[in-house]
Amino acid sequence: MPTNVVGVVGRNGAGKDAVVDYLHDRCGVVKLSAGDLVRAIAEQEQLEPTRANLHAVSLQIMQREGQDIFARRLIASIEDHDWQAVAVSGVRSPHDAGAFKVYYGDNFRLVHVRVGDSERRFQRLQGREASRDPESWAAFREQERREEEHFQISNTIALADVTIDNHGTKADLHRRIEASPIWGWICDAVRETRLEQASRGLVLD
């Protein structure tokens, strides 16, 4: 079976990882993160994982190896494995979304996780206390401006096949994920693979 891939795009604090984590926990979908690639490079270069450093690393790599380099690296990782369903958190630029779409065609779906209230997103970032998150409202607004300038996230969001609102509780988000067309599409890929493996007498993970 071909691999089904869900890419997740959203503003900071919108809940991209929460969507990917739920698909992983409930359906067994493999989860990957573009941000993890950047953080690994920063660690290799002995840089603190601040948002400014991570942006600088991203831009340097993109300028050197192409605007879609992180998508291409993730695609290479997916193709190195026999995974049937993958969810990728942190698809940021239209170049990344385009690379996935070109490679996987109809087996790729882009999901936008939306929180319309930017103050709510800021409060969520304050709650997770990650070193890469802004400490003030002014820093948060500047971070938003820079990410839009560098990665054109608005243009990526416009390419989304599905939008999932995340303005409520975690339980609300889970219900909306299960009610979205992505739920059956990506989870069915995992179930079909397991049934096929079982019919062939293979040991399942």
WOZIBEL-V837814 format. One line per field, one symbol per residue. psi: psi as a letter, one per 40 degrees, with the letter a starting at -180 (. if undefined). burial: b if it has 9 or more other ideal C-beta (glycine too) atoms within 8 Angstrom, else e. A space follows every 10 residues. Layout:
BEGIN
psi = ???
burial = ???
END
This chain:
BEGIN
psi = iihhhhhhii ihedfddddd ddddddeehh hihddddddd ddddefiifi dddddddddd ddddeidfdd ddddddddee ifhehhhhif hdiddddddd dddebeehhh hhhhhdhddd dddddddefi deiieidddd dddddddddd efdddddeei dihhhfeaid ddddddddei eddddddddd ddddddddde fihi.
burial = eebbbbbbbb bbbbbbebbb bbbbeebebb bbbbbebbbe bbbeeeeebe bebbbebbbe bbeeeeebbb bbbbbebbee eeebbbbbbb bbbbbbbbbb beebeeebbb bbbbbeebeb bbbbbeeeee eebbeeeebb ebbbebbbeb bbbebbbebb ebebbbbeee ebbbebbeeb ebbebbbebb bbbbebbbee eeeee
END
